[in-house]
Every structure is written in structure tokens, then in C-alpha cells.
Amino acid sequence: MGMTIIAFDFGTKSIGCAVGQSITGTAQSLPAFKAQDGIPNWADVEKCLKEWQPDMVVVGLPLNMDGTEQELTQRARKFGNRLSGRFGVKVVWQDERLTTTQARTEIFERGGYRALKKGKVDGISACLILESWFEEHPEL
């Protein structure tokens, strides 16, 4: 029995989103959520959660390269805690170092500079966060 999992790539202006299945270990990007200083339209987030009914949510943690936390790390944690509190979903955390860089590289290789739209980068970043989480949890 597989699990449906949604991943979020937290940002202050845009929050990337992806959905995946533990059976395949793959993810597909969903439309990014616009955010005002890190706060999304919660009604849009709720609609997404109702549509996909995830078994859990993975939130990327933006850590410094040496593994230490930064201001954005705390804000991502706050976002995940709000998801859990508002919607009763189980939230887990995933180190997201280098996912945005990796996403930009993948998109550029496929479509050049014009393909590097912010929402697309955020969505692919969320896919990479989720797929790396699946790799670390093959037991699911």
C-alpha cells in the first residue's frame, strides 16, 4: 500500500509544491503558491491538500552549506508547523541544500534561459526535495 506525499519548497515570495507516491519514489511538480513574506494564501494550500489527501507532508529545510540553520530555516519550520496545526497533517523535514541549484540546472538543460521561470524552479525544487526524501526512506 503506497503513500501519497506532498512536498513544499518554502520561500518568502513563492512556495514550490510537488506530489509523489512512495511506490514509485517519484514526484511531479504542482503549481507554486505565491506568498507574501512567506505567508501563502492558506485557502489555496487547503484546496491542494483536500485534492491530493496526502498521508504526510515533507517540508524542505534550507540549511547553510555547513549544516547550520539560518533565518529562512526557522521560517520554513514555522510554515511546516502551521501546516500541521491548521490541517492536521503529519509534517516531516528534509534537508534541501542545493535543490534550487539542481533544479535550475535541470530546467536550463531542457529549455535554456527562457525556461527558468521562478514557479517552475520552485516546483522542480519541491520534486527534488520529495525524491531525495524517498531515497532516504526506501522502506515506505
Phi, psi and omega per residue, in radians:
M1 nan 2.023 -3.099
G2 -1.460 2.877 3.112
M3 -1.961 2.510 2.991
T4 -1.693 2.246 -3.089
I5 -2.282 2.398 3.052
I6 -1.895 2.421 3.092
A7 -2.051 2.550 3.078
F8 -2.151 2.379 3.009
D9 -1.855 1.714 -3.032
F10 -1.223 2.390 3.019
G11 -2.609 2.838 -3.090
T12 -1.350 -0.429 -3.137
K13 -1.900 -0.438 -3.091
S14 -2.617 2.454 3.137
I15 -2.124 1.931 -3.137
G16 -1.223 2.666 -3.099
C17 -2.471 2.501 3.078
A18 -2.586 2.700 3.076
V19 -2.191 2.548 3.138
G20 -2.644 2.951 3.138
Q21 -2.054 2.349 3.137
S22 -1.176 -0.452 -3.131
I23 -1.090 -0.792 -3.104
T24 -1.599 -0.384 -3.099
G25 1.217 0.346 -3.130
T26 -2.068 2.836 -3.115
A27 -2.338 2.715 3.012
Q28 -2.212 2.476 -3.109
S29 -1.333 2.581 3.047
L30 -1.983 2.917 3.105
P31 -1.024 2.417 3.110
A32 -1.241 2.679 3.067
F33 -1.672 2.255 3.015
K34 -1.228 2.557 -3.135
A35 -2.345 2.586 3.025
Q36 -1.859 1.872 -3.122
D37 0.907 0.733 3.075
G38 1.540 -0.016 -3.116
I39 -1.887 2.024 -3.133
P40 -1.439 3.010 2.939
N41 -1.311 1.837 -3.039
W42 -1.078 -0.494 3.103
A43 -1.112 -0.667 3.096
D44 -1.157 -0.718 3.119
V45 -1.115 -0.758 3.133
E46 -1.065 -0.735 3.120
K47 -1.042 -0.768 3.116
C48 -1.083 -0.802 -3.130
L49 -1.141 -0.669 3.116
K50 -1.176 -0.684 -3.125
E51 -1.134 -0.794 -3.042
W52 -1.628 -0.351 -3.128
Q53 0.758 1.099 -3.085
P54 -1.215 2.619 3.043
D55 -1.336 -0.441 3.051
M56 -2.822 2.946 -3.134
V57 -2.169 2.371 3.062
V58 -1.895 2.209 3.085
V59 -1.977 2.213 3.117
G60 -1.220 2.373 3.077
L61 -1.788 1.987 3.118
P62 -1.379 1.682 -3.141
L63 -1.704 2.764 2.997
N64 -1.194 2.822 -3.100
M65 -1.040 -0.473 3.115
D66 -1.509 0.109 3.082
G67 1.587 -0.081 3.139
T68 -1.405 2.809 -3.129
E69 -1.510 2.747 3.109
Q70 -2.284 3.127 -3.138
E71 -0.999 -0.733 -3.120
L72 -1.127 -0.514 3.093
T73 -1.069 -0.809 3.138
Q74 -1.106 -0.668 -3.138
R75 -1.203 -0.647 3.081
A76 -1.138 -0.699 3.087
R77 -1.081 -0.748 3.127
K78 -1.073 -0.754 3.093
F79 -1.026 -0.849 3.132
G80 -1.088 -0.703 3.118
N81 -1.142 -0.630 3.087
R82 -1.175 -0.697 3.077
L83 -1.003 -0.819 -3.124
S84 -1.111 -0.812 -3.102
G85 -1.166 -0.752 -3.088
R86 -1.281 -0.716 -2.948
F87 -2.020 -0.035 3.082
G88 1.180 0.412 3.121
V89 -1.588 2.607 3.048
K90 -1.319 2.244 -3.137
V91 -2.010 2.304 3.020
V92 -2.153 2.836 -3.036
W93 -1.972 2.587 3.118
Q94 -2.411 2.241 3.055
D95 -1.001 2.191 -3.095
E96 -1.991 0.312 3.139
R97 -0.940 2.319 3.070
L98 1.313 -0.020 -3.108
T99 -1.155 -0.673 -3.132
T100 -1.145 -0.744 3.106
T101 -1.080 -0.770 3.128
Q102 -1.110 -0.717 3.137
A103 -1.109 -0.790 3.130
R104 -1.039 -0.729 3.139
T105 -1.086 -0.816 -3.137
E106 -1.061 -0.809 -3.108
I107 -1.140 -0.755 -3.138
F108 -1.062 -0.756 -3.133
E109 -1.082 -0.550 -3.127
R110 -1.457 -0.636 -2.982
G111 -2.455 0.137 3.126
G112 1.282 -2.998 -3.050
Y113 -1.019 -0.670 -3.087
R114 -1.107 -0.417 -3.121
A115 -1.367 -0.216 -3.052
L116 -1.386 0.978 3.075
K117 -1.370 2.460 -3.034
K118 -0.978 -0.832 -3.120
G119 -1.059 -0.646 3.138
K120 -1.184 -0.738 3.110
V121 -1.071 -0.785 -3.129
D122 -1.093 -0.703 3.129
G123 -1.153 -0.739 3.112
I124 -1.188 -0.646 3.073
S125 -1.039 -0.750 3.112
A126 -1.093 -0.681 3.071
C127 -1.055 -0.792 -3.124
L128 -1.129 -0.675 3.080
I129 -1.051 -0.831 -3.104
L130 -1.174 -0.759 -3.135
E131 -1.148 -0.610 3.082
S132 -1.212 -0.583 3.076
W133 -1.136 -0.777 3.096
F134 -1.013 -0.731 -3.140
E135 -1.057 -0.619 -3.120
E136 -1.445 -0.175 -3.115
H137 -2.288 1.087 -3.076
P138 -1.185 -0.243 -3.094
E139 -1.210 -0.256 -3.078
L140 -1.350 nan nan
